Amino acid sequence: MSATTQDAAVATDSQPAPPKSRGSVDDLGVFDDAKTYYTADERHSHNRAGPRTRTYSQNSLTKQFERLGLREPYRRGSHDESTIPHSRRFLIQVEPTLQSLQSQEDTDGNMQITIEDNGPKVLSLRTAASNGHNRFDIRGTYMLSNLLQELSLAKEYGRKQIILDEARLNENPVNRLSRMIRDHFWAGLTRRIDASSIEIAARDPKDWTDDPRPRIYVPRGAPEQYEYYMKLAQERPEIRLDVQLLPEKITPELVRDMNDKPGLLAVDMEKVVDPKTGETQLRGRPFVVPGGRFNELYGWDSYMESLGLLINDKVELAKSMVLNFCFCIKHYGKILNATRSYYLSRSQPPFLTDMALRVYEKIKHEPGALDFLRTAMFAAIKEYHSVWMAEPRLDKVTGLSRYRPEGLGVPPETEAGHFVHILEPYVEKHGLTFDEFVRAYNHGEIKEPELDNYFMHDRAVRESGHDTTYRFEGVCADLATIDLNSLLFKYESDISRTIRNIFNDKLVVPAEYCVGDAKADQVGSSAYWDRRAKRRKLAIDKYLWNEKDGIYYDYNTATRQQCTYESCTTFWALWAGVSNPRQASSMVTKSLPKFEAFGGLLSGTKESRGEIGLERPNRQWDYPYGWAPQQMLAWTGLYRYGFTEEAERLAYKWLFMITKAFVDFNGVVVEKYDVTRPIDPHRVDAEYGNQGLDFKGVAKEGFGWVNASYIYGLQIINAHMRRALGTLTPYETFVKALEENHNRALAELL
């Protein structure tokens, strides 16, 4: 993901209306989503504050006690309320309690309560069952930070007073984070591109021009969308929406010249009927963005997010993202790095076939499911041939593919000053101002082959999704990487299996998806794709596999040598099914120990990264950082080859690290983690910092693929592990306890 400075966020999906009263406050769910919880008036009514407690009327039980010579049960008036702990509720005045909590516990003033705050870590709340007469102490960072989050949400929904269930404060952290992801984070990251959002979504925070304004580019093949946005621009002149129609052919020169007018790219829309007017109108298909500051559709982030969405039964959202990708391939020729004009030449790691097949498995009994899968396969076939098996990405000598996008000049979407240290010597050489040199160089008026080479590799790094790493610096466009070629092997295998098993070994590809010499309506068979998969596996074994080291390396197609940077993308070969059992076993024995750390898998080894310092700063895709995609693909691959224990162990370590940070740091969920840090792994100083840290009171979005990795990882670990995770038991302690229980059981048998 290359975007780094976009700030505006548009949450366009409305939440369902809160349910009407279900009769009793006890019928309302303790763990309802925040909107339901804080907008249900009956829940927060003072006279229905808590569960009914036993009373002794003058006419019944009291007289029986007197006849039997017994005393009425003693009513506790102590500090602690005597109600059943799991049903304890608090009567809270929101604003005064929030102010008191912050002034006492948020000692560093960042609107979060963490283990780094040095307050007393205890706050007394009035109990609802006593109508506020009695008090109960809330203790510890976790409960107090949860209280801060709940009060922040209550205030947001306009509540002055609430009846708060204690269970929301001491909730099992695994359950709480899973619930937050399901009920809040996905909604906070969901976007649509249409009239409801265009004013903000089409405005680019990176618009470096003198007249920044909302702008959208519509492809020629979508005339209804062009008409829709033109009509919108006329009806709402105050937003100054600039609607541009893209030409048929998109060239590097066109993309370069569009940088003077950067804008959003249109994605798919669906036809819906307005219930009020009965008219058919267009509405943007929803998609999930990586983090709260983004408003455009991203490439491989979307695949990773779909793994969590499908588990959370948000199938329609995952399906919608597949259809958006099909739209991009049909009209822009590729799944883009992201849907902004300056990304038109750049793709991302390809995951479409697996994504589409996972969605299909969920909807295969629904009407239109086969058409959905057929469209996705057509799009994947077009992308495969036109992007990855064509110049300049294909290396004809090896038959392997590279990240090697086209493009001219300086990538414009980076932060101001990002390339200054690279360009300054050339600026001085030509005696121009910085801006004069950039414009002259971009338009070919100044020729600098070394600079051309530098930016070719820089664009390739951004296309790889791994921006940035010393693994790719200065060489990326020449590398046939194990990650990309594993993904393409998966494309070939998926397409073959789908044609054979679902389409009766016949798939007729229509003209709009044909590329090169392919003829319209030509019948495709599984054998064609089987041959391609076998050829790629042979090439991967020949050029990328290293038997001695038990690892897949990248292959430099310029020097014709393996690059020995150790990357955990080697495990993508297991995910894709490239490896044979012997290779898989060798990787687990020789390579896995090099990458395993406290919090899961390292992106690369410390030895491969090399020494860092002022002149050679750290890169975010290098040691000591770990990323959700690397974890999920490795778990899945290890499981595929029967290495269940290793998959569970790695998943537990990653989940533990996320859960511990979530508990200790006010519910934080971030883009990436330092997997070597047991205390504060979310603190990442490399390059772009860490997305997901900047929130006040309560986190609303987390981060897309980390959200997914948490939900997905819980499917990997076993029930014992999930229980241990909820008690924040480190992996080593968990294993030791299992061993002790095992030894005790053996001793009892003897």
RAQUISUL-V990659 format. One line per field, one symbol per residue. ss: DSSP state (@ for helix, = for strand, . for the rest). psi: psi as a letter, one per 30 degrees, with the letter a starting at -180 (. if undefined). burial: b if it has 16 or more other C-alpha atoms within 10 Angstrom, else e. Layout:
ss=???
psi=???
burial=???
This chain:
ss=........................@@@......@@@@@@.@@@@.@@@............@@@@@@@@................@@@.=====@@@@@@@@@@@@........=.......======.......=====@@@@@@@@@@@@@@@@@....=====@@@....@@@@@@@@@@@@@@@@@==......@@@@.............====....@@@@@@@@@@@@@.@@@..====......@@@@@@@@@@..==...=====......=====..==.........=.@@@@@@@@@@@@...@@@@@@@@@@@@@@@@@@.....=.=@@@........@@@@@@@@@@@@.....@@@@@@@@@@@@@@@@@@@@.....==....==..................@@@@@@@@@@@...@@@@@@@@@......@@@@@@@@@@@@@@@@...........@@@==.@@@@@@@@@@@@@@@@@@@@.....===.@@@........===.@@@@@@@@@@@@@@@@@@.==....==.===....===...=@@@@@@@@@....@@@@@@@@@@@@@@@==..==..=.@@@@...............==.@@@@@@@@@@@@@...@@@@@@@@@@@@@@@@@@@@@=.......==.............................@@@@@@@@@@@@@..@@@@@@@@....@@@@@@@@@@@@@@@@@@@.
psi=kfkfgkekkjjfkkllkkllkgelfffkkehlleeeeffjefegkegheakklkljlffceeeeeeefgllkkkjkglekkglkefgklkjkjeeeeeeeeeeefifggghkjlffkhlfhkkkkkkefghgellkkkkleeeeeeeeeeeeeeeeggkekljkkfffegkkfeeeeeeeeefeeeefgklkjafffeeeefkjfgjglfiklkkkkklegieeeeeeeeeeeefifffhkjkkkklekjleeeeeffffiklkkkalllklkjfefgkklkkkkllklelfflglklcfeeeeefeeeeeggheeeeeeeeeeeeeeeefffljlelilefgffkalkkgeeeeeeeeeefgfglkfeeeeeeeeeeeeeeeeefdfglkgfkjfefgllljilllkakkffllkfegefefeeeeeefhlleeeeeeeeeggfkkieeeeeefeeeeeeeeffijlkfefjgfeffkjleeefeeeeeeeeeeeeeeefeghgkjjklefgkkbfkkkgkkklfeeeeeeeeeeeeeeeefekjeefhlkllkjfefhlkkgkjkgfeffeeefgelleeeeeeeeeeeefffkaegbkkelleeeeaklaefillkfglkhkkkeeeeeeeeeeeeeggieeeeeeeeeeeeeeeeeeeefhhgkklelljgfjfeiffjjfkcgbkkffilkekkffbkdfeeeeeeeeffelleeeeeeefghjleeeeeeeeeeeeeeeeeee.
burial=bbbbebeebbebeeeeeeeeeeeebeebebeeebbbbbbbebbbebebbbbeeeeeeeeeeeeeeeeeeeeeeeeeeeeebbbeeeebbbbbbbbebbeebbebbbbeeebbbbbebebebbbebbbbbbeeebbbebebbbbbbbbbbbbbbbbeeebebbbbbbbbbbbbbbebbbbbbbbbbbbbbbbbbbebbbbbbbbbbbbeeeebbbbbbbbeebeebbebbbebbeeeeebebbbbebeeeeebebbbeebebbbbbbbbbeeeeeeeeeeeebbbbbbbbbbbbbbbbbbbbbbbbbbbbbebeebbbbbbbbbbbbbbbbbbbbbbbbbbbbbbbbbbbbbbbbbbbbbbeebeeeeeebebbbbbbbbbbbbbbbbbbeebbbbeebbbbbbbbbbbbbbbbeeeeeeeeebeebbeeeeeeeeebbeebbeeeeeeeeebebbbbbbbbbbbbbbbbbbbebbbbbbbbbbbbbbbbbbbbbbbbbbbeeeebbbebeeebbeeeeeeeeeebbeebbebbeebbebbbebbbbeeebbbbbbbbeeeebbebbbbbbbbbbbbbbbeeebbbbbbeebbebbbbbbbbbbbbbeebeeeeeeeebbbbbbbbbbbbbbbbbbbbbbebebbebbbbbbbbbbbbbbbbbbbbbbbbbbbbbbbbeebbbbbeeeeebbbbeeebbbbbbbbbbbbbbbbbbebbeeebbebbbebebbeeeeeeeeeeeeeeeeeee
